[in-house]
Amino acid sequence: MRHHRLLEAFLYEVLDYPIEEVHDEAERLEHFISERFEERIATKLGHPKFDPHGHCIPEMDGRMPKQVSRPLTDIEQDGKFLVDSVSDQDPLLLKQLKAHGVTPGARLHFARPSQEEFVLRAGSNSKALRLSRTHAGTVRVRSAD
């Protein structure tokens, strides 16, 4: 997992890969790099704690901090939240989320007009993004307070 997430960060930050492509490319590369190469990537990137999707990068000994965020589908009340992470499994959804400003660290206004519809707005001037329950479950948030 450490190889994979460091490769994602390297591809995104150094090689300017689009967010929707880093997962698949890292998937192909992760099995072929050495521990030495992994450490050089980590050093080059300043020992990042998170990959571009907001997922924790494990320490060398495998330790990872506990995740305190929740999927949007678990949020009951409308309000303001910070995006903690987004799933890397759906490239088209990743592209759509990024186009609407829904990226790790972004502040969101969240509304839930029904059990199956989720409305996100990143910033006051951004266009609202409507997500199905399935897609909303791929976004993890924490309170903005």
N, CA, C and O atoms as a GROMACS GRO file, in nm:
protein
  580
    1MET      N    1   0.083  -0.118   0.000
    1MET     CA    2   0.000   0.000   0.000
    1MET      C    3   0.088   0.126   0.000
    1MET      O    4   0.056   0.224  -0.067
    2ARG      N    5   0.198   0.122   0.075
    2ARG     CA    6   0.289   0.238   0.079
    2ARG      C    7   0.345   0.266  -0.060
    2ARG      O    8   0.347   0.381  -0.105
    3HIS      N    9   0.392   0.160  -0.128
    3HIS     CA   10   0.442   0.179  -0.265
    3HIS      C   11   0.337   0.247  -0.351
    3HIS      O   12   0.364   0.347  -0.418
    4HIS      N   13   0.217   0.193  -0.348
    4HIS     CA   14   0.108   0.242  -0.434
    4HIS      C   15   0.078   0.389  -0.408
    4HIS      O   16   0.072   0.469  -0.501
    5ARG      N   17   0.060   0.424  -0.283
    5ARG     CA   18   0.019   0.561  -0.252
    5ARG      C   19   0.132   0.662  -0.274
    5ARG      O   20   0.106   0.776  -0.314
    6LEU      N   21   0.255   0.622  -0.250
    6LEU     CA   22   0.367   0.711  -0.282
    6LEU      C   23   0.379   0.731  -0.433
    6LEU      O   24   0.405   0.841  -0.481
    7LEU      N   25   0.359   0.622  -0.507
    7LEU     CA   26   0.362   0.635  -0.653
    7LEU      C   27   0.251   0.728  -0.702
    7LEU      O   28   0.273   0.810  -0.791
    8GLU      N   29   0.132   0.716  -0.645
    8GLU     CA   30   0.023   0.808  -0.683
    8GLU      C   31   0.063   0.952  -0.659
    8GLU      O   32   0.041   1.038  -0.745
    9ALA      N   33   0.121   0.979  -0.543
    9ALA     CA   34   0.163   1.116  -0.511
    9ALA      C   35   0.270   1.163  -0.608
    9ALA      O   36   0.266   1.277  -0.655
   10PHE      N   37   0.367   1.078  -0.639
   10PHE     CA   38   0.475   1.113  -0.732
   10PHE      C   39   0.420   1.141  -0.872
   10PHE      O   40   0.457   1.241  -0.935
   11LEU      N   41   0.334   1.054  -0.919
   11LEU     CA   42   0.276   1.073  -1.053
   11LEU      C   43   0.197   1.204  -1.060
   11LEU      O   44   0.205   1.275  -1.160
   12TYR      N   45   0.123   1.234  -0.957
   12TYR     CA   46   0.037   1.352  -0.955
   12TYR      C   47   0.119   1.481  -0.936
   12TYR      O   48   0.101   1.578  -1.009
   13GLU      N   49   0.207   1.480  -0.836
   13GLU     CA   50   0.279   1.603  -0.800
   13GLU      C   51   0.400   1.632  -0.887
   13GLU      O   52   0.427   1.749  -0.917
   14VAL      N   53   0.472   1.530  -0.928
   14VAL     CA   54   0.596   1.553  -1.004
   14VAL      C   55   0.574   1.538  -1.154
   14VAL      O   56   0.626   1.618  -1.233
   15LEU      N   57   0.499   1.437  -1.194
   15LEU     CA   58   0.481   1.411  -1.337
   15LEU      C   59   0.351   1.468  -1.394
   15LEU      O   60   0.322   1.450  -1.512
   16ASP      N   61   0.273   1.537  -1.310
   16ASP     CA   62   0.150   1.604  -1.354
   16ASP      C   63   0.047   1.513  -1.418
   16ASP      O   64  -0.024   1.553  -1.510
   17TYR      N   65   0.039   1.390  -1.370
   17TYR     CA   66  -0.068   1.300  -1.417
   17TYR      C   67  -0.202   1.355  -1.369
   17TYR      O   68  -0.209   1.410  -1.259
   18PRO      N   69  -0.307   1.342  -1.448
   18PRO     CA   70  -0.440   1.381  -1.400
   18PRO      C   71  -0.482   1.288  -1.286
   18PRO      O   72  -0.445   1.171  -1.283
   19ILE      N   73  -0.558   1.342  -1.193
   19ILE     CA   74  -0.601   1.266  -1.074
   19ILE      C   75  -0.670   1.136  -1.112
   19ILE      O   76  -0.657   1.035  -1.042
   20GLU      N   77  -0.745   1.138  -1.222
   20GLU     CA   78  -0.820   1.019  -1.260
   20GLU      C   79  -0.733   0.908  -1.321
   20GLU      O   80  -0.782   0.798  -1.345
   21GLU      N   81  -0.605   0.936  -1.345
   21GLU     CA   82  -0.516   0.836  -1.404
   21GLU      C   83  -0.413   0.779  -1.308
   21GLU      O   84  -0.354   0.675  -1.336
   22VAL      N   85  -0.391   0.844  -1.194
   22VAL     CA   86  -0.281   0.802  -1.107
   22VAL      C   87  -0.303   0.664  -1.045
   22VAL      O   88  -0.206   0.589  -1.027
   23HIS      N   89  -0.425   0.629  -1.012
   23HIS     CA   90  -0.448   0.498  -0.948
   23HIS      C   91  -0.408   0.383  -1.040
   23HIS      O   92  -0.332   0.294  -1.000
   24ASP      N   93  -0.458   0.384  -1.162
   24ASP     CA   94  -0.428   0.273  -1.254
   24ASP      C   95  -0.279   0.266  -1.287
   24ASP      O   96  -0.223   0.156  -1.297
   25GLU      N   97  -0.216   0.380  -1.304
   25GLU     CA   98  -0.072   0.380  -1.336
   25GLU      C   99   0.008   0.328  -1.217
   25GLU      O  100   0.101   0.249  -1.234
   26ALA      N  101  -0.026   0.373  -1.096
   26ALA     CA  102   0.043   0.325  -0.976
   26ALA      C  103   0.020   0.175  -0.957
   26ALA      O  104   0.110   0.103  -0.912
   27GLU      N  105  -0.099   0.129  -0.991
   27GLU     CA  106  -0.131  -0.014  -0.982
   27GLU      C  107  -0.035  -0.096  -1.067
   27GLU      O  108   0.011  -0.203  -1.026
   28ARG      N  109  -0.004  -0.046  -1.185
   28ARG     CA  110   0.088  -0.117  -1.274
   28ARG      C  111   0.232  -0.113  -1.223
   28ARG      O  112   0.306  -0.210  -1.240
   29LEU      N  113   0.273  -0.003  -1.161
   29LEU     CA  114   0.412   0.016  -1.121
   29LEU      C  115   0.448  -0.040  -0.984
   29LEU      O  116   0.563  -0.079  -0.961
   30GLU      N  117   0.353  -0.045  -0.893
   30GLU     CA  118   0.383  -0.072  -0.752
   30GLU      C  119   0.457  -0.203  -0.726
   30GLU      O  120   0.530  -0.213  -0.627
   31HIS      N  121   0.440  -0.301  -0.810
   31HIS     CA  122   0.502  -0.432  -0.789
   31HIS      C  123   0.646  -0.439  -0.839
   31HIS      O  124   0.714  -0.540  -0.821
   32PHE      N  125   0.692  -0.331  -0.903
   32PHE     CA  126   0.824  -0.335  -0.966
   32PHE      C  127   0.926  -0.240  -0.904
   32PHE      O  128   1.038  -0.230  -0.952
   33ILE      N  129   0.888  -0.171  -0.798
   33ILE     CA  130   0.985  -0.079  -0.739
   33ILE      C  131   1.046  -0.140  -0.612
   33ILE      O  132   0.983  -0.219  -0.543
   34SER      N  133   1.168  -0.100  -0.586
   34SER     CA  134   1.239  -0.150  -0.467
   34SER      C  135   1.210  -0.060  -0.348
   34SER      O  136   1.153   0.049  -0.362
   35GLU      N  137   1.249  -0.107  -0.231
   35GLU     CA  138   1.235  -0.026  -0.110
   35GLU      C  139   1.321   0.100  -0.121
   35GLU      O  140   1.282   0.207  -0.074
   36ARG      N  141   1.437   0.086  -0.182
   36ARG     CA  142   1.525   0.202  -0.201
   36ARG      C  143   1.458   0.307  -0.288
   36ARG      O  144   1.460   0.426  -0.256
   37PHE      N  145   1.398   0.263  -0.398
   37PHE     CA  146   1.329   0.356  -0.488
   37PHE      C  147   1.210   0.422  -0.415
   37PHE      O  148   1.187   0.542  -0.430
   38GLU      N  149   1.137   0.343  -0.338
   38GLU     CA  150   1.025   0.396  -0.260
   38GLU      C  151   1.073   0.507  -0.167
   38GLU      O  152   1.009   0.612  -0.158
   39GLU      N  153   1.185   0.484  -0.098
   39GLU     CA  154   1.236   0.585  -0.005
   39GLU      C  155   1.282   0.711  -0.078
   39GLU      O  156   1.268   0.822  -0.026
   40ARG      N  157   1.336   0.695  -0.197
   40ARG     CA  158   1.377   0.813  -0.276
   40ARG      C  159   1.256   0.895  -0.319
   40ARG      O  160   1.262   1.018  -0.321
   41ILE      N  161   1.148   0.827  -0.354
   41ILE     CA  162   1.024   0.898  -0.388
   41ILE      C  163   0.974   0.974  -0.266
   41ILE      O  164   0.940   1.092  -0.275
   42ALA      N  165   0.971   0.907  -0.151
   42ALA     CA  166   0.924   0.970  -0.028
   42ALA      C  167   1.009   1.093   0.005
   42ALA      O  168   0.955   1.198   0.041
   43THR      N  169   1.139   1.081  -0.007
   43THR     CA  170   1.229   1.193   0.021
   43THR      C  171   1.205   1.307  -0.078
   43THR      O  172   1.196   1.423  -0.038
   44LYS      N  173   1.194   1.275  -0.204
   44LYS     CA  174   1.172   1.377  -0.308
   44LYS      C  175   1.042   1.454  -0.282
   44LYS      O  176   1.035   1.575  -0.306
   45LEU      N  177   0.940   1.385  -0.231
   45LEU     CA  178   0.810   1.448  -0.205
   45LEU      C  179   0.800   1.511  -0.067
   45LEU      O  180   0.697   1.569  -0.033
   46GLY      N  181   0.907   1.501   0.014
   46GLY     CA  182   0.903   1.558   0.148
   46GLY      C  183   0.828   1.472   0.248
   46GLY      O  184   0.770   1.523   0.343
   47HIS      N  185   0.828   1.342   0.226
   47HIS     CA  186   0.762   1.243   0.314
   47HIS      C  187   0.615   1.278   0.336
   47HIS      O  188   0.574   1.309   0.448
   48PRO      N  189   0.537   1.272   0.230
   48PRO     CA  190   0.395   1.309   0.241
   48PRO      C  191   0.319   1.213   0.332
   48PRO      O  192   0.355   1.096   0.344
   49LYS      N  193   0.215   1.264   0.393
   49LYS     CA  194   0.130   1.183   0.481
   49LYS      C  195   0.008   1.130   0.408
   49LYS      O  196  -0.055   1.034   0.453
   50PHE      N  197  -0.027   1.193   0.292
   50PHE     CA  198  -0.147   1.157   0.218
   50PHE      C  199  -0.119   1.149   0.070
   50PHE      O  200  -0.033   1.220   0.018
   51ASP      N  201  -0.193   1.062   0.001
   51ASP     CA  202  -0.185   1.056  -0.145
   51ASP      C  203  -0.279   1.161  -0.205
   51ASP      O  204  -0.349   1.228  -0.129
   52PRO      N  205  -0.285   1.177  -0.337
   52PRO     CA  206  -0.369   1.282  -0.396
   52PRO      C  207  -0.519   1.264  -0.372
   52PRO      O  208  -0.596   1.359  -0.389
   53HIS      N  209  -0.560   1.145  -0.333
   53HIS     CA  210  -0.702   1.119  -0.306
   53HIS      C  211  -0.737   1.145  -0.160
   53HIS      O  212  -0.854   1.136  -0.121
   54GLY      N  213  -0.635   1.178  -0.078
   54GLY     CA  214  -0.657   1.203   0.063
   54GLY      C  215  -0.640   1.080   0.151
   54GLY      O  216  -0.668   1.086   0.271
   55HIS      N  217  -0.595   0.970   0.094
   55HIS     CA  218  -0.574   0.847   0.172
   55HIS      C  219  -0.439   0.853   0.242
   55HIS      O  220  -0.341   0.902   0.185
   56CYS      N  221  -0.433   0.804   0.365
   56CYS     CA  222  -0.310   0.804   0.442
   56CYS      C  223  -0.205   0.716   0.376
   56CYS      O  224  -0.235   0.608   0.325
   57ILE      N  225  -0.082   0.764   0.376
   57ILE     CA  226   0.030   0.684   0.329
   57ILE      C  227   0.092   0.619   0.453
   57ILE      O  228   0.133   0.689   0.545
   58PRO      N  229   0.098   0.487   0.457
   58PRO     CA  230   0.153   0.419   0.575
   58PRO      C  231   0.299   0.458   0.600
   58PRO      O  232   0.372   0.490   0.507
   59GLU      N  233   0.340   0.455   0.727
   59GLU     CA  234   0.480   0.475   0.763
   59GLU      C  235   0.559   0.354   0.714
   59GLU      O  236   0.501   0.254   0.670
   60MET      N  237   0.690   0.362   0.722
   60MET     CA  238   0.775   0.250   0.680
   60MET      C  239   0.742   0.121   0.755
   60MET      O  240   0.753   0.012   0.699
   61ASP      N  241   0.701   0.134   0.881
   61ASP     CA  242   0.670   0.015   0.960
   61ASP      C  243   0.524  -0.030   0.944
   61ASP      O  244   0.480  -0.123   1.013
   62GLY      N  245   0.449   0.035   0.854
   62GLY     CA  246   0.312  -0.004   0.826
   62GLY      C  247   0.206   0.068   0.908
   62GLY      O  248   0.087   0.054   0.881
   63ARG      N  249   0.248   0.148   1.009
   63ARG     CA  250   0.151   0.219   1.092
   63ARG      C  251   0.078   0.326   1.010
   63ARG      O  252   0.137   0.391   0.923
   64MET      N  253  -0.050   0.341   1.040
   64MET     CA  254  -0.132   0.445   0.977
   64MET      C  255  -0.219   0.509   1.083
   64MET      O  256  -0.267   0.441   1.174
   65PRO      N  257  -0.241   0.640   1.072
   65PRO     CA  258  -0.332   0.704   1.168
   65PRO      C  259  -0.475   0.656   1.147
   65PRO      O  260  -0.514   0.616   1.038
   66LYS      N  261  -0.552   0.662   1.254
   66LYS     CA  262  -0.692   0.624   1.246
   66LYS      C  263  -0.769   0.730   1.167
   66LYS      O  264  -0.748   0.849   1.187
   67GLN      N  265  -0.855   0.686   1.079
   67GLN     CA  266  -0.936   0.778   0.998
   67GLN      C  267  -1.059   0.819   1.078
   67GLN      O  268  -1.133   0.734   1.128
   68VAL      N  269  -1.081   0.950   1.090
   68VAL     CA  270  -1.194   0.999   1.169
   68VAL      C  271  -1.307   1.053   1.082
   68VAL      O  272  -1.408   1.101   1.134
   69SER      N  273  -1.291   1.045   0.954
   69SER     CA  274  -1.394   1.097   0.863
   69SER      C  275  -1.504   0.993   0.843
   69SER      O  276  -1.491   0.877   0.882
   70ARG      N  277  -1.613   1.039   0.780
   70ARG     CA  278  -1.727   0.951   0.752
   70ARG      C  279  -1.769   0.968   0.607
   70ARG      O  280  -1.749   1.075   0.549
   71PRO      N  281  -1.827   0.864   0.548
   71PRO     CA  282  -1.881   0.880   0.412
   71PRO      C  283  -1.998   0.979   0.415
   71PRO      O  284  -2.072   0.986   0.513
   72LEU      N  285  -2.014   1.053   0.306
   72LEU     CA  286  -2.127   1.147   0.297
   72LEU      C  287  -2.260   1.079   0.324
   72LEU      O  288  -2.352   1.142   0.378
   73THR      N  289  -2.272   0.955   0.288
   73THR     CA  290  -2.398   0.883   0.307
   73THR      C  291  -2.434   0.866   0.455
   73THR      O  292  -2.549   0.839   0.487
   74ASP      N  293  -2.336   0.883   0.546
   74ASP     CA  294  -2.362   0.873   0.689
   74ASP      C  295  -2.401   1.007   0.752
   74ASP      O  296  -2.439   1.011   0.868
   75ILE      N  297  -2.392   1.115   0.676
   75ILE     CA  298  -2.422   1.248   0.728
   75ILE      C  299  -2.572   1.271   0.720
   75ILE      O  300  -2.632   1.258   0.613
   76GLU      N  301  -2.632   1.305   0.831
   76GLU     CA  302  -2.777   1.322   0.838
   76GLU      C  303  -2.823   1.467   0.818
   76GLU      O  304  -2.931   1.491   0.764
   77GLN      N  305  -2.741   1.564   0.860
   77GLN     CA  306  -2.783   1.703   0.854
   77GLN      C  307  -2.704   1.780   0.751
   77GLN      O  308  -2.585   1.755   0.729
   78ASP      N  309  -2.771   1.876   0.688
   78ASP     CA  310  -2.704   1.967   0.596
   78ASP      C  311  -2.601   2.047   0.676
   78ASP      O  312  -2.615   2.067   0.796
   79GLY      N  313  -2.498   2.092   0.606
   79GLY     CA  314  -2.399   2.174   0.676
   79GLY      C  315  -2.271   2.187   0.597
   79GLY      O  316  -2.264   2.154   0.479
   80LYS      N  317  -2.168   2.236   0.666
   80LYS     CA  318  -2.037   2.257   0.605
   80LYS      C  319  -1.941   2.150   0.655
   80LYS      O  320  -1.935   2.119   0.774
   81PHE      N  321  -1.866   2.097   0.561
   81PHE     CA  322  -1.773   1.989   0.591
   81PHE      C  323  -1.642   2.009   0.514
   81PHE      O  324  -1.637   2.086   0.417
   82LEU      N  325  -1.539   1.939   0.558
   82LEU     CA  326  -1.412   1.935   0.485
   82LEU      C  327  -1.402   1.798   0.419
   82LEU      O  328  -1.431   1.696   0.480
   83VAL      N  329  -1.360   1.797   0.294
   83VAL     CA  330  -1.338   1.670   0.225
   83VAL      C  331  -1.210   1.608   0.280
   83VAL      O  332  -1.104   1.671   0.276
   84ASP      N  333  -1.220   1.488   0.329
   84ASP     CA  334  -1.106   1.416   0.381
   84ASP      C  335  -1.041   1.333   0.271
   84ASP      O  336  -0.919   1.336   0.252
   85SER      N  337  -1.124   1.257   0.197
   85SER     CA  338  -1.071   1.174   0.090
   85SER      C  339  -1.182   1.141  -0.010
   85SER      O  340  -1.301   1.154   0.019
   86VAL      N  341  -1.138   1.098  -0.127
   86VAL     CA  342  -1.229   1.052  -0.231
   86VAL      C  343  -1.178   0.918  -0.281
   86VAL      O  344  -1.057   0.894  -0.285
   87SER      N  345  -1.268   0.831  -0.319
   87SER     CA  346  -1.229   0.700  -0.368
   87SER      C  347  -1.152   0.714  -0.499
   87SER      O  348  -1.179   0.803  -0.579
   88ASP      N  349  -1.057   0.625  -0.518
   88ASP     CA  350  -0.978   0.627  -0.642
   88ASP      C  351  -1.025   0.521  -0.742
   88ASP      O  352  -0.955   0.495  -0.840
   89GLN      N  353  -1.141   0.462  -0.720
   89GLN     CA  354  -1.186   0.350  -0.801
   89GLN      C  355  -1.261   0.386  -0.929
   89GLN      O  356  -1.273   0.301  -1.017
   90ASP      N  357  -1.310   0.509  -0.942
   90ASP     CA  358  -1.390   0.548  -1.058
   90ASP      C  359  -1.329   0.672  -1.122
   90ASP      O  360  -1.354   0.784  -1.077
   91PRO      N  361  -1.248   0.654  -1.228
   91PRO     CA  362  -1.181   0.769  -1.291
   91PRO      C  363  -1.276   0.878  -1.340
   91PRO      O  364  -1.245   0.996  -1.327
   92LEU      N  365  -1.389   0.841  -1.396
   92LEU     CA  366  -1.483   0.943  -1.446
   92LEU      C  367  -1.542   1.024  -1.331
   92LEU      O  368  -1.556   1.146  -1.342
   93LEU      N  369  -1.575   0.957  -1.220
   93LEU     CA  370  -1.627   1.028  -1.104
   93LEU      C  371  -1.519   1.119  -1.046
   93LEU      O  372  -1.549   1.232  -1.006
   94LEU      N  373  -1.396   1.072  -1.039
   94LEU     CA  374  -1.285   1.155  -0.988
   94LEU      C  375  -1.271   1.283  -1.070
   94LEU      O  376  -1.253   1.392  -1.015
   95LYS      N  377  -1.279   1.269  -1.200
   95LYS     CA  378  -1.269   1.385  -1.289
   95LYS      C  379  -1.384   1.483  -1.263
   95LYS      O  380  -1.363   1.604  -1.258
   96GLN      N  381  -1.503   1.430  -1.245
   96GLN     CA  382  -1.620   1.513  -1.219
   96GLN      C  383  -1.608   1.583  -1.083
   96GLN      O  384  -1.636   1.702  -1.072
   97LEU      N  385  -1.566   1.511  -0.982
   97LEU     CA  386  -1.548   1.570  -0.850
   97LEU      C  387  -1.446   1.683  -0.855
   97LEU      O  388  -1.469   1.791  -0.800
   98LYS      N  389  -1.333   1.658  -0.920
   98LYS     CA  390  -1.229   1.761  -0.929
   98LYS      C  391  -1.281   1.884  -1.003
   98LYS      O  392  -1.253   1.997  -0.963
   99ALA      N  393  -1.355   1.864  -1.111
   99ALA     CA  394  -1.409   1.976  -1.189
   99ALA      C  395  -1.502   2.062  -1.104
   99ALA      O  396  -1.517   2.182  -1.132
  100HIS      N  397  -1.565   2.004  -1.003
  100HIS     CA  398  -1.655   2.078  -0.915
  100HIS      C  399  -1.586   2.123  -0.785
  100HIS      O  400  -1.651   2.175  -0.694
  101GLY      N  401  -1.455   2.103  -0.776
  101GLY     CA  402  -1.381   2.146  -0.658
  101GLY      C  403  -1.391   2.055  -0.539
  101GLY      O  404  -1.354   2.093  -0.428
  102VAL      N  405  -1.442   1.934  -0.559
  102VAL     CA  406  -1.456   1.837  -0.450
  102VAL      C  407  -1.329   1.753  -0.445
  102VAL      O  408  -1.321   1.645  -0.504
  103THR      N  409  -1.230   1.806  -0.373
  103THR     CA  410  -1.100   1.743  -0.361
  103THR      C  411  -1.060   1.743  -0.214
  103THR      O  412  -1.114   1.820  -0.135
  104PRO      N  413  -0.966   1.657  -0.175
  104PRO     CA  414  -0.924   1.655  -0.034
  104PRO      C  415  -0.882   1.794   0.014
  104PRO      O  416  -0.806   1.865  -0.052
  105GLY      N  417  -0.935   1.832   0.130
  105GLY     CA  418  -0.906   1.961   0.189
  105GLY      C  419  -1.007   2.069   0.155
  105GLY      O  420  -1.008   2.174   0.219
  106ALA      N  421  -1.093   2.045   0.056
  106ALA     CA  422  -1.192   2.145   0.014
  106ALA      C  423  -1.302   2.157   0.118
  106ALA      O  424  -1.341   2.059   0.182
  107ARG      N  425  -1.352   2.279   0.134
  107ARG     CA  426  -1.470   2.304   0.219
  107ARG      C  427  -1.593   2.289   0.133
  107ARG      O  428  -1.600   2.341   0.021
  108LEU      N  429  -1.691   2.217   0.185
  108LEU     CA  430  -1.814   2.190   0.111
  108LEU      C  431  -1.936   2.236   0.189
  108LEU      O  432  -1.938   2.232   0.312
  109HIS      N  433  -2.034   2.278   0.115
  109HIS     CA  434  -2.167   2.289   0.174
  109HIS      C  435  -2.242   2.167   0.123
  109HIS      O  436  -2.243   2.138   0.003
  110PHE      N  437  -2.304   2.098   0.214
  110PHE     CA  438  -2.368   1.970   0.184
  110PHE      C  439  -2.517   1.980   0.215
  110PHE      O  440  -2.557   2.029   0.320
  111ALA      N  441  -2.597   1.931   0.122
  111ALA     CA  442  -2.742   1.922   0.144
  111ALA      C  443  -2.788   1.785   0.098
  111ALA      O  444  -2.733   1.726   0.006
  112ARG      N  445  -2.890   1.735   0.165
  112ARG     CA  446  -2.944   1.602   0.134
  112ARG      C  447  -3.095   1.614   0.117
  112ARG      O  448  -3.171   1.592   0.212
  113PRO      N  449  -3.139   1.650  -0.006
  113PRO     CA  450  -3.282   1.669  -0.027
  113PRO      C  451  -3.365   1.542  -0.011
  113PRO      O  452  -3.484   1.548   0.019
  114SER      N  453  -3.301   1.424  -0.031
  114SER     CA  454  -3.372   1.298  -0.014
  114SER      C  455  -3.271   1.191   0.029
  114SER      O  456  -3.151   1.218   0.035
  115GLN      N  457  -3.320   1.072   0.058
  115GLN     CA  458  -3.231   0.962   0.097
  115GLN      C  459  -3.137   0.920  -0.015
  115GLN      O  460  -3.031   0.865   0.011
  116GLU      N  461  -3.175   0.946  -0.139
  116GLU     CA  462  -3.098   0.900  -0.254
  116GLU      C  463  -3.025   1.012  -0.329
  116GLU      O  464  -2.953   0.984  -0.426
  117GLU      N  465  -3.041   1.137  -0.288
  117GLU     CA  466  -2.977   1.248  -0.358
  117GLU      C  467  -2.894   1.331  -0.262
  117GLU      O  468  -2.938   1.365  -0.152
  118PHE      N  469  -2.774   1.364  -0.305
  118PHE     CA  470  -2.679   1.440  -0.224
  118PHE      C  471  -2.631   1.557  -0.310
  118PHE      O  472  -2.592   1.538  -0.425
  119VAL      N  473  -2.635   1.678  -0.255
  119VAL     CA  474  -2.596   1.798  -0.329
  119VAL      C  475  -2.476   1.861  -0.260
  119VAL      O  476  -2.479   1.889  -0.140
  120LEU      N  477  -2.370   1.882  -0.336
  120LEU     CA  478  -2.246   1.939  -0.285
  120LEU      C  479  -2.216   2.069  -0.357
  120LEU      O  480  -2.242   2.083  -0.477
  121ARG      N  481  -2.162   2.163  -0.283
  121ARG     CA  482  -2.116   2.288  -0.343
  121ARG      C  483  -1.985   2.324  -0.274
  121ARG      O  484  -1.981   2.345  -0.152
  122ALA      N  485  -1.878   2.332  -0.352
  122ALA     CA  486  -1.747   2.370  -0.298
  122ALA      C  487  -1.726   2.518  -0.327
  122ALA      O  488  -1.693   2.555  -0.440
  123GLY      N  489  -1.745   2.601  -0.229
  123GLY     CA  490  -1.732   2.745  -0.248
  123GLY      C  491  -1.863   2.807  -0.289
  123GLY      O  492  -1.949   2.741  -0.348
  124SER      N  493  -1.878   2.934  -0.258
  124SER     CA  494  -2.006   3.001  -0.282
  124SER      C  495  -2.034   3.026  -0.430
  124SER      O  496  -2.150   3.039  -0.469
  125ASN      N  497  -1.931   3.032  -0.513
  125ASN     CA  498  -1.951   3.059  -0.655
  125ASN      C  499  -1.953   2.934  -0.742
  125ASN      O  500  -1.967   2.943  -0.863
  126SER      N  501  -1.940   2.818  -0.680
  126SER     CA  502  -1.933   2.696  -0.760
  126SER      C  503  -2.073   2.642  -0.791
  126SER      O  504  -2.171   2.669  -0.722
  127LYS      N  505  -2.077   2.568  -0.897
  127LYS     CA  506  -2.202   2.504  -0.940
  127LYS      C  507  -2.229   2.383  -0.851
  127LYS      O  508  -2.136   2.311  -0.813
  128ALA      N  509  -2.355   2.361  -0.819
  128ALA     CA  510  -2.392   2.247  -0.735
  128ALA      C  511  -2.368   2.116  -0.809
  128ALA      O  512  -2.391   2.106  -0.930
  129LEU      N  513  -2.321   2.019  -0.736
  129LEU     CA  514  -2.299   1.885  -0.790
  129LEU      C  515  -2.397   1.791  -0.721
  129LEU      O  516  -2.398   1.781  -0.599
  130ARG      N  517  -2.478   1.723  -0.799
  130ARG     CA  518  -2.575   1.627  -0.746
  130ARG      C  519  -2.518   1.486  -0.764
  130ARG      O  520  -2.474   1.447  -0.872
  131LEU      N  521  -2.519   1.412  -0.654
  131LEU     CA  522  -2.465   1.277  -0.655
  131LEU      C  523  -2.569   1.177  -0.609
  131LEU      O  524  -2.653   1.206  -0.523
  132SER      N  525  -2.562   1.059  -0.667
  132SER     CA  526  -2.644   0.948  -0.620
  132SER      C  527  -2.587   0.897  -0.488
  132SER      O  528  -2.476   0.934  -0.450
  133ARG      N  529  -2.661   0.813  -0.420
  133ARG     CA  530  -2.614   0.753  -0.295
  133ARG      C  531  -2.483   0.677  -0.318
  133ARG      O  532  -2.391   0.688  -0.237
  134THR      N  533  -2.474   0.602  -0.426
  134THR     CA  534  -2.354   0.525  -0.454
  134THR      C  535  -2.232   0.616  -0.468
  134THR      O  536  -2.128   0.590  -0.409
  135HIS      N  537  -2.246   0.724  -0.546
  135HIS     CA  538  -2.133   0.814  -0.566
  135HIS      C  539  -2.102   0.895  -0.441
  135HIS      O  540  -1.985   0.922  -0.412
  136ALA      N  541  -2.204   0.934  -0.366
  136ALA     CA  542  -2.181   1.009  -0.242
  136ALA      C  543  -2.102   0.926  -0.141
  136ALA      O  544  -2.027   0.981  -0.061
  137GLY      N  545  -2.119   0.796  -0.145
  137GLY     CA  546  -2.047   0.708  -0.053
  137GLY      C  547  -1.898   0.702  -0.079
  137GLY      O  548  -1.824   0.650   0.004
  138THR      N  549  -1.853   0.754  -0.192
  138THR     CA  550  -1.711   0.753  -0.225
  138THR      C  551  -1.638   0.876  -0.171
  138THR      O  552  -1.515   0.885  -0.182
  139VAL      N  553  -1.713   0.970  -0.114
  139VAL     CA  554  -1.654   1.093  -0.060
  139VAL      C  555  -1.661   1.086   0.092
  139VAL      O  556  -1.769   1.068   0.149
  140ARG      N  557  -1.547   1.100   0.158
  140ARG     CA  558  -1.541   1.099   0.304
  140ARG      C  559  -1.518   1.241   0.351
  140ARG      O  560  -1.437   1.314   0.294
  141VAL      N  561  -1.590   1.281   0.456
  141VAL     CA  562  -1.582   1.418   0.508
  141VAL      C  563  -1.568   1.417   0.660
  141VAL      O  564  -1.591   1.316   0.726
  142ARG      N  565  -1.528   1.533   0.712
  142ARG     CA  566  -1.526   1.558   0.856
  142ARG      C  567  -1.583   1.695   0.879
  142ARG      O  568  -1.589   1.776   0.787
  143SER      N  569  -1.622   1.723   0.997
  143SER     CA  570  -1.682   1.851   1.031
  143SER      C  571  -1.587   1.965   1.001
  143SER      O  572  -1.466   1.953   1.022
  144ALA      N  573  -1.642   2.075   0.952
  144ALA     CA  574  -1.561   2.194   0.922
  144ALA      C  575  -1.542   2.282   1.045
  144ALA      O  576  -1.472   2.382   1.038
  145ASP      N  577  -1.603   2.246   1.156
  145ASP     CA  578  -1.592   2.328   1.278
  145ASP      C  579  -1.459   2.311   1.346
  145ASP      O  580  -1.435   2.373   1.450
   0.00000   0.00000   0.00000
